[in-house]
Amino acid sequence: MAPLRSAHRRLGTRTHRAAMLLIAVIAGVGVLPGVAVAAPAGGQQLNAADMTLLNGVRLAGLWEMPAGQMAAEKGQSAKVREIGAGIAGEHQKLDQLVVDAANKLGATIPSEPTAEQKGWLAEMQKASGARFDQIFVTRLRVAHGKIFPVIGAVRASTRDATVRKLCEDANAFVQHHMQMLESTGLVRWPELPPAALPAPGEDGLLAAASANSGPQVGVSSTVVWLVFLAALGTGGIATYRMLRRS
């Protein structure tokens, strides 16, 4: 009877090893690029560029909403008052979109303007008449000009569908706001900051794209898949042999 018990133990050991090998192979699928059906919760897929976009859009709303409300109340020209009310209302909608996106992604975004933005609001609060109109248009046009290229860069490189949708919505709002501000005739074009362009040549463009794409994987997904399939085949053969022996 002893040999029978020994044979049972060997059969159990081989079956256990085969099962563990199969589990390991199947578990490996979950870590391969492009295999997961949905992005994990908590914002793990967001890179630095994605967070820059979320934070930038949120901060823009936190100070441009009160700035627009201020312009609607104390702007000297009817045009500035109309534009101020329009920008405040549209930023309220955009702010809700970025808050919804952040909640969906599990990302933490600012809850109040930066010290610099608070300074701009204080500057507007102290100004009046034509000076107020000029400060309002200048500050907001420069701010919109800075966030505009960020939106485009993130939209071009982000891997997250929620961030892409926010980029598209924000792009429409920001472009409209720049057009409204420019319609006042108060934009001082020579004083606008120059565009931050990539270095000349293809290398510069590629570097700019890479800078906005977040951490890169050193090995291509094709190579990873080939290695995985080879491992899967080897594991399958080993499993078959183990089961056949048992």
Number of C-alpha atoms within 10 A of each C-alpha: 6 7 8 9 10 11 13 13 12 13 16 13 13 18 17 12 15 20 14 13 16 16 11 13 17 12 11 13 15 12 10 13 13 11 9 11 7 7 13 10 11 14 18 11 14 18 16 14 20 28 18 16 23 23 18 19 27 24 19 21 24 21 20 25 21 17 24 26 19 20 29 22 13 19 25 17 14 12 16 26 19 16 22 29 20 18 28 22 15 17 26 15 13 21 20 13 18 25 18 14 17 21 14 13 20 14 17 14 18 14 10 13 17 14 9 9 19 14 12 18 21 12 13 21 14 9 17 15 11 12 13 21 23 21 19 26 24 19 17 22 23 16 16 19 17 15 18 18 15 20 26 16 19 22 23 14 17 20 16 16 11 16 23 19 14 20 26 13 15 23 19 11 18 24 13 14 21 20 11 20 22 16 13 15 10 16 20 13 10 7 9 12 10 8 9 8 10 14 12 8 8 10 11 13 14 12 13 15 16 13 15 19 19 17 10 9 8 6 8 10 13 10 10 13 15 11 12 16 12 12 14 18 13 12 17 16 12 14 20 13 12 15 15 9 10 14
